[in-house]
Amino acid sequence: MAARGLSAAAVLATIALGGTARAAVEISGVEGAVADNVRAFLTIDERACDADRGIVRQEFRNAEQQVRAALEAFGFYSATSSSSLEFGEDCWTAKIEIVPGDPVTIRSLDIEIAGAARDDPPFPAAVAAAGLTVGAPLEHAAYEQLKTRLVDLARNRGYASATFSESRIDVFPDQFAADITLHFDSGDRYSFGKITLQQDVLREDLVEDFLDFETGQPYRNRELNDAYVALTNSGYFKTVDIRPLAPNHETKTIDVDIVLTPGTRRLVSYGVGFSTDTGPRLRFNRTNRRFNDRGHQLGIGAELSPVVSELTANYRYPFGDPRYQWMSLDGGVKRQDTETSYSKSLEFGARRVYERVGGWSRTLMLSLLVEEFEVADQSGTSRLLMPGSVWSRVHGDNPLRPANGWRAEFELRGAGDNLGSDTTFVQSISSAKWIRSLKGKARIITSAKLGLTAVDNFDELPPSVRFFAGGDNSVRGYDYQSLGPTDDTGKVIGGQGLALASFEYEHPIRNRWSFATFVDTGNAFNHRDFDLKVGAGIGARWQSPLGPIRIDVGFPIDEPDLNPRLHITLGPDL
């Protein structure tokens, strides 16, 4: 009766959607993977209520043979079944009752790996992981999966003459026993042969640094795949063709041809944007991705807005392994004019970037900052020579709008008056963000940030090194950099510390639109003087072709006399 109830519900739901209801095929006597396999074998299970009755009867007659094949795949060779087919006024129902009996079990197991693969760890590991043991029920799928796994390993690891010298399953249904024989002869493992590079983009030795293989090494397809990804992601090439040639059975080698065509040398982009922190802004970037044949790159960029304007230049080049290690020389001028501070700065720096195994990136940096500033009644010019290090990682299933993902970053920097700076300080900044999906494509987005500074003379720190709160990416509901410790007149001067946390729930509405509600909390602070502020509100999200656009209305919970604030931002979620 339960199955009929479900079928009736399915009929009503399908009619409401304008489709054709699926008929009920009720299976009893088996469950789990066995029942799923029986249903997968039954062609009648795919028929709708309005299917031609002649076709339904024919497929019902085939059901007994299909059930037998499905059960034998799990070792049930003595199973019996009974079935019935009933036609109603609106639909039909098929019932299949199965008595599986005792399964055939593995009586003997003769699995042998011969050739060089005998001592190659992945092959014995594949046999161990197959789950084929004496006394266990016979599962043909496990046997076939082991065969497929051995063939795949041989192909991927250079066993070009591998073959099965014997492979069979002898089943004795009357004895409820099966004997498995599987002899795999891998032959010799082949090596990488001649590697031919066809390209006129970069120096050949630089291209070779993208490859983890060379002539004479044991062959592995994975090395080719890794090289393809690395060369494609480098940005130097338009097309990457890495092709293993036919195995040479005399020399036991596999030659590889690599053909690379140049990618676009110069990239130029213009943009117009808007955020409530900075107002309308114009953006320009120009990058030469192949400044020379040594892989050097040169970029310049400019951004103009009422709050922040800057001009930057960047020269970067491979320093060691071009896949993971880069040196970058940077310079720029910047003007920032907020309600709490005004500053003009000139900065030069060098960064060495290491991409680590597992996706982590480590950056060692040294920068010289000269900043002229005004904060409340404080003013001056600060010169800071700052060494530092940054660890970061971004992991998500979609670069623009991940369903699940996270981002983490930790930065440590400082300066010393005995090393050419005007003051001594040490500062750490840690931040993290998590995105998790719920049912119905809803998402929960949480984030946290903590900054701490130990400093001799806080008044000598420029605004770019102080902490402020409030704004689009801080505590929404409050103006940009309007929160933090104040002087005796009540003007915000920034703090030595920062603590922020945010919780957001996002629910899809239709097409590319989503509804959001959020709570932000935190503030900048000095020592133990921490005045927690809370902002909350609602918003809308539109998944534009350029990335998510967020429109939020934030309410300053702690200061109800202030007006709600509109926040508009554009950019990836992580």
N, C-alpha and C positions, 0 to 999 in steps of 0.2 A: 504493500500500500504506500509505503514511503516513496518508492521509486515512481509510482504513478503520480503522486502528489508533485514530485519534482518535475515530472514530464509536463503536467498540466500547467505549472508555473512557467516552464520554458515556452510552452505554446502561447500563453497569454503575453509574455514578454516579447516574443518574436513577432506576433501579430501586431502589437503596439508599435514596433519598430518598422513595420511594413515588410517583413521577411517571411520565410517559410519555416514552420516549427520542425524540429528534429524528433523522430519517433523514439520510443523507449526500448532499449535493449537491456534486459535485466539478467545479470550474471550472478550466480550464487555457487558456493562451495569452495571458492578460492578468493584470495584477497592480496592486497599489496602489489608487488611487482609482477606476480604471476597473473593476477586479474588484469592489470594494465596491459600485459603482453597479449592476453586473450582478446581484449577489446581492440588492440592495435591490429591484430590479424583479421578481425571480422569486418568484411566489406559491408555487411548489412548495417553496421553501426553508423555508417555515414549517410544513410538514406533518410529523407524527410517524410513527413506524414503524407504528402501528396505525391510520393514517388509511384511510378507505375507498379501495379500489384503483381504483374507477371515478373518484373525484375526483382521485386522483394521476395517472391516465392523462390525464384531461382537462387538468389544469394542465401536464402535461408537453408536451401538444400546443400549448399556448399559450406555451411557453418560448421558442421560436424568435422569435416576434414581440416578446416582452418583452426578449430579448437585443438584438435589433436597435434597439429604442427606447433601451435603456440605452447602447449604443455610439454612437448618433447624437448623444446629448447631449454626447459628447466629440469629435465630428467624424468618427467612423469610419462613413462611409456605404457603404463597399464591403466591409464585413466579411462573412465567411462563417463558418458554424458547423456542427458535427455533434454529435449527441447520442444517448445510449442510456439505456434504463431497464431495470433488472434487479430482479426480486422474489426475495428469499431467503426462508428459512423463518421468520426472526424480523423481518426488516426489508427495506427496498428501498434501492436506490442509483441516483442519476441522475448521468450524466457528460455534461459539455458542454465540447467542445473548440472554441476560437475562433481564427480567423485574422483579426486585426483589419484588416490591410491598411494602406495609407497614410491618414493623417487628412486631412480637408479643412482648408485653412488660410485665414486671412483675407486676401483679395485687396485689398479696399478698405474703408476705414473713414470713414464720414461722420457724425460726431457733432457736433451743434451745440446750444449753449445760447443761447437768445434771451431777451430781456426783461431785467429788472433783475438776475436771477440771474447773468447773464454776468459781472458785476463783483463778485459775492458769493463770497469765497474758498472756502467749503466746496463749491460746485458744481464748479468746475474741479478741485478736489482729488479729488472723488469720481470724476470721469472719469479722472484720472491714475492713481488707485489701482485701477481696475477690471481692469487687466491685459489690455485689448484692444489689440493692436498688429498692424499689417500683417505677415504672414508667420508669425504664431503660430497653433497649432492652434485650431480653432473650439471654444469651450466655451459651450454655450447657457446654462449656469448663470451664468457671468460676465456675460453680456448681461442676463439677467433680474435679477441682483443689482444691476446698475447702474441699471436702470429703477426698481427698488424703492427704491434709495438716493435717487434724485432725487425721487421722490414723497414719501418721508419728510422729506427736507430742506425741500421746498416746504411741506408741512403744518406742520412745526415752526418755520419761519422766516417764516410769514405770507404766502406766495404763494398766495392763496386762489383765483386763477383759472388756476393752472398747468395745462398739458395737453401731451400729446405730439401734435404736428402730424403726425409721421410716425415710425413705428417698425417695422422689418421686417428679417429676415435672408433674403437670396436665396442659396440653396445650389445649386451646380452640381456634382453628384457626379462626372460624367464628366470634369470639369476639375479636380477636387479643390480647388475654390475656393468662397469665400463672400463676399458683399458685405453689409456691415452699414450700415444707415441708421437714425439715431436723432436726431430733431429735437425738442428740448424747449423749449417756450415758457412761461416762468414768469409772464409778465405783470408787473404792478407789485407791489412789496412793500407789504403793508398795515401800518398802524400800530395801536398800542393806541388804542382809542376811549375812551368813557366808562367809568370804573371806579367801580362802585357798591359801597359797603360797608354791609352790614346787620349791626350788632352793637351791644350796649349794655354791653360788658364793660370796655373800656379807652377812654381818650381816642383820638379818631380819628387825631391826629397820631402817636401812639405805634404804632398798628396800621400806619399807612403806612410807618413805619420798617422794618417787616418786608418791605416790597416793594421790589424792585429795578427796577420798571417804573412808568411814568406815562403819562398821555395824551400822544400825539404821538410816542412812541418807536417804533422799528421793532419789530414783533411777534416774540416768540420764545416757544415753548411752555416752554422751559427755565426762563424767568423765573417762570412759573406753578408749575412743579414745585418750584423752590427756595422760593417763597413758601409753598407747602403744607407742605413739610418744616419750615420755620422756625416757622410758626404752630403746627403740631402739636407740635413739640418744646418750645415755650415753656411748656407746662403751663397756660396761661391758658384754653384752649378745650377743650370736649368734642368738638365736631365742627367741621371746616373744609371748606367747600364752595367751591371756586374754579372757576367755570364760564365759559369763553369762549362768547359768543353767536354767532349766524350772522353771517358777514361782510357788511358793508354795501358793496356793489360801487360805489355812487355816491360815497361819501366815502372809500373804500379804507381802512376802519377795522374793527377787531374790538372790540366792547365786552366787558367782563368784569364778571361779578357775583360778589361775595364775601360769603358768609353764614357768620357765626361764632356759635356758641352757647357759653355760659359753661361752663367745667369746674368741678369740685368746688373750692370755695373753701378749705375747711379739711381738712387731712389729719392724722390722729392715728394713731400706731402705738405698740404696746407689744411688748416682746420679752423672752424669757428665753434666755440663751445660756450657753456655757461654753467656756473655753479653759484649758489648763493653766498659761498665764502669769498669768492674772488670776483663775482659779477661776470659780465661778458668777456670773452678772451679770444685773441687771435693766436694761432700757432703755426709755426713753419719749421720743417726739418728737411735737411738734405744730407744724404749719406752716400759716400763712395765706398762700396763694399769690396772693391779690389783696387786699392790705391797703387799697389805694385804687385809683382808676382810672388812676393813673400807673404801675402795674405794680410797686409796691413789695411786698416779701414779708417776713414776720416769722416766725421760727422759734425755738423753745426746745427744749432736749433735756437729758436727764439719764441718767446711767449709774451704777450702784451695784455694786461688787464688793469683795472683801476686799483687793485690791491697788490698784485704781484706781477712784476715784469722782470724778465731775465734774458740774457744772451749767453749761450754756452757753446763750447767746442770740445770735441772728444777725438782722441787718436788712440786706437787700440790695435794690438797685434798679438799673434800667438807667442807664448813664452813657455816653451816646453811642448807638451802634447797639445795640439790645436783643438782636440775635442774637449779638453778639461781645463786648460791653463791659459790665461790671457793676462796681458799687461795693458792697463788703460791709463792714459794721461789726460787730465781734464782741466778745464779752465772756464771761468765765467764771471759775469757781473750780474748783480741782482738788486732790485729795489722792492721793498715791502712797506706798505702803508696801511696799517690796521687802526682800529679805534683805540688800541692800547699802546702801539709802538710805531716807530718809523725807523727804517734802517736802509743803508746802502752798503753793499759788500762786494769784495773782490776775492775770489777763491781759486787756488791752483792745487792740484792734487795728483797723486798716482795711486792706482789700485792694481793689485794682483789677484785674479779670480781663479779659484780652484773648484772645479766641479767634482764632487766626491761620489763614490759608489753609493747607491741608494737614493740619489736625487738631491742630497745636501750640497749646498754651495758655500764655500768659505772665501771671504774677501779680506785681504790685508790691505790697509790703506794708510796714506800719509797725506795730510792736506794743510795748506797755509791759508788761514782766513783773516782778512783785514776788514773789519766791519765798523762803520760809523753809525751810531744809534742814539735814539731818544726813547726813553720809557718813563712815562709820568714826568717827574722832575729830575730823573737821572739822564745823563748824556755822556758821551765819550766816544773814543775810538779804541777798539780792542784788536790786538794782534795775537792770534792763536796758532801754534804749530801743533797739530793734533794727529798722533798715530792712533790706529784703531783696527778693529776686526769685526766682521759681521758673519754670522752663520744664518742661513735661511733655507727654507724648502717650501715648495708649493706642490700639493698633490690633489688632483681633482679629475673627475671623469669627463669634464667638458671645460675648455679654457674660458668660455664666456659666462655660462650659467651652469655650474656643476650641480648635479643632483646630490652628490656626496663629495666631500673634499675637506681639505684643511690647509692652513698656511701657518708657518711658525718662523719667527725671526728673533735673533738675539744680537745686539750690538754693544760693543764696549769701546769707548774712546776716552781721550783725556789730553791734558796739556800740562806743561811744567814751566814755571818762571825761570828755572835754571837751564831751560832748553830753548830759550828765545821767545817765550810767550809772556803776556802781561800778567797772567794769573795761573794758578795751579788748580786743576780740577780733574776728577774722574767721574765718568757718567756711563750708566748702563741703561739700555732700553730693551725690554722684552715685549713681544706682542704675539698673539695667536688668534686664529679665527677658525671656527668649525661650521660646516654645513651638513645637515642630515635631512634626508627625505622621509616623508610620512606617506600614508596611503593617499591616493588621489593627487599625487604630485605636489602636495604641500611641502613646505620646507621650514626647518628651524635653523636660524642663523645666530650663533653666539660668538662674541669676541671679547678679548680682554687685552689691556695694555698696562705696563708698569714701567715707570722711569724713575731713576734715583741718581742724585748728583751729590758728590762730596767736593766742596769748594772752599778755598781760603777766603776769598772776597767776592760775595755774590754780586755786588754792585758793578763789578768789572766784567761780568758775563754779558755778551750781547744777546739780543732777543732770540737769535737763531739757536742758541744753546740753552735758553731757559724753557720752562714748560708752561704752556697755557692750555686751557680747556674751553670747550664750546665750539659749535659749528657743525658742518655737514657730517664729518667723520669723527665726531667727538660726542658731546652731549647735545643732542638735537633739542631745539626749543630755545637755545641761547645763541647769541651772536658769536661770530667767529672770534676766537681768542679773547672772549669777554670774561672768562672765569679764571680765578687764580688768586693768590695772596695779593693784598693791597698795601699801599703806604698809608701814612697818617691821614691823608686827605681822601682816602677811599678809592684811589686810582689803582688799577690792576698793574702789577709790576712783574708778574710771573713767579714761578716757584722752582724749588730745587727737586721736587718730586712730582709724579703724575700717576694717577690710578684711574682707569676707566674700565667699564664693563657694559656690555650691551646684549639684549635678548630681543629677537625679532621672529615673528611668525608670518609666513607668506603663504597665501592660498590662491591658486589659480581661479580665474573667473571665466574667461573665454579667450580663445585664440591666443594672442601674445600678452594678454593683460593678467595681472595678479593684484590682489589686495594684500596689504601688509599692516601689521600693528607692531609697535615696538616700545621698549623701555630702555633708556640709557641712564647711566649713573656714573659719578666720578667727579674729579676736580684736580687741579694742580695744588700743591701744598708745600709748606716749609716745616721741616721737623715733624712735630706732632700736631701742628695747627692744620687740621683737615676738616674743611667745611663741605660735606657731601652734597652734591646737587643732583637732582633727578629730572629728566625730561622724558616725556611719553607722547605718543601720537599715533596717527594713522597715515597710510600712504598708498600709492599706486606704483606698479612696476610695469614697464613696457619693454618687451624684448625686441629692440630695434635691430636692424642689420649691423649696426656698429657696436652693439652691446647693450646691456641693460640700462635703461633710463629710470631713475628713481625720483619720485615726487612725494615728499613727505611734509606733513604739517605737524610741527612739534610744539608741545605745550610745556612751559617752564613750571613744573609742579611746585617747586619751592618758592617761587616768586609769582603768585597769581596776578599781581598788578601789571606784569609785563604782557605784551601782546604775543599771541602765538607766532611762530616763525616758519616761513616756507623754506624748505630745503630741496634743491634740485641737483642731482649728481649723475654723472655718466661714467661707466667704466666696468671692468670685469668684477665678479663677486669675490674673487680671491686675489 
